Amino acid sequence: MSRIAQFLVVIERADGCYGAYVPDLPGCVAVGKTEREALKHIEEAIQLHVAGLTQAGVQVAEPTSTHRYVFVQLD
């Protein structure tokens, strides 16, 4: 039986590229020249990561990460 999970992906812009990682899947990371490319790569990385865990007999836990924005005054 297959199921669908929604993972939080954090995207960071660096010098000339974008990096992405998944807090609920430690070690699951990807990079790309654009944000769109990084998202494409992280989706592939998530699929590979989950497949590897499943193949190793490790149950993939339900995602728990969420996000909130915090606004602060910058002087």
C-alpha positions as CSV (number, residue, x, y, z in Angstrom):
1,M,0.0,0.0,0.0
2,S,1.5,3.4,-0.9
3,R,1.0,6.6,1.0
4,I,1.7,10.2,0.3
5,A,3.8,12.3,2.7
6,Q,4.5,16.0,2.7
7,F,8.0,16.9,3.7
8,L,9.2,20.4,4.7
9,V,12.0,21.5,2.4
10,V,14.3,24.3,3.4
11,I,15.9,26.2,0.5
12,E,18.9,28.4,1.0
13,R,20.5,30.7,-1.5
14,A,24.3,30.7,-1.6
15,D,26.8,32.2,-4.0
16,G,25.6,31.3,-7.4
17,C,23.5,28.3,-6.4
18,Y,20.7,27.1,-4.1
19,G,20.8,24.4,-1.5
20,A,17.9,22.4,-0.2
21,Y,17.5,20.0,2.7
22,V,14.8,18.1,4.5
23,P,14.8,18.4,8.3
24,D,12.8,15.1,8.7
25,L,15.3,13.2,6.6
26,P,18.7,13.9,8.0
27,G,21.3,13.7,5.3
28,C,18.8,14.3,2.5
29,V,20.2,17.3,0.6
30,A,20.4,18.7,-2.9
31,V,21.8,21.7,-4.8
32,G,20.9,23.4,-8.0
33,K,21.8,26.5,-10.0
34,T,18.3,27.8,-9.6
35,E,15.6,27.4,-6.9
36,R,13.6,25.4,-9.4
37,E,16.5,23.1,-10.1
38,A,17.2,22.6,-6.4
39,L,13.5,21.7,-5.8
40,K,13.7,19.1,-8.7
41,H,16.8,17.6,-7.2
42,I,15.5,17.5,-3.6
43,E,12.4,15.7,-4.8
44,E,14.5,13.1,-6.5
45,A,16.7,12.9,-3.4
46,I,13.7,12.4,-1.1
47,Q,12.5,9.5,-3.3
48,L,15.9,7.9,-3.3
49,H,16.4,8.5,0.5
50,V,13.0,6.9,1.3
51,A,13.6,4.0,-1.1
52,G,17.0,3.4,0.6
53,L,15.4,3.4,4.1
54,T,12.6,1.1,3.0
55,Q,15.1,-1.3,1.3
56,A,17.1,-1.3,4.6
57,G,14.0,-2.3,6.5
58,V,13.7,1.1,8.3
59,Q,10.2,2.5,8.6
60,V,10.0,6.0,7.3
61,A,8.5,8.2,10.1
62,E,5.7,10.6,9.4
63,P,7.1,14.1,8.8
64,T,6.8,16.4,11.8
65,S,8.6,19.6,10.8
66,T,6.7,22.8,10.3
67,H,7.6,26.4,9.7
68,R,6.8,29.8,11.1
69,Y,8.1,33.2,10.3
70,V,9.4,35.4,13.0
71,F,9.5,39.2,12.3
72,V,12.2,41.3,14.1
73,Q,13.1,44.9,13.9
74,L,16.4,45.5,12.1
75,D,18.0,48.9,12.7
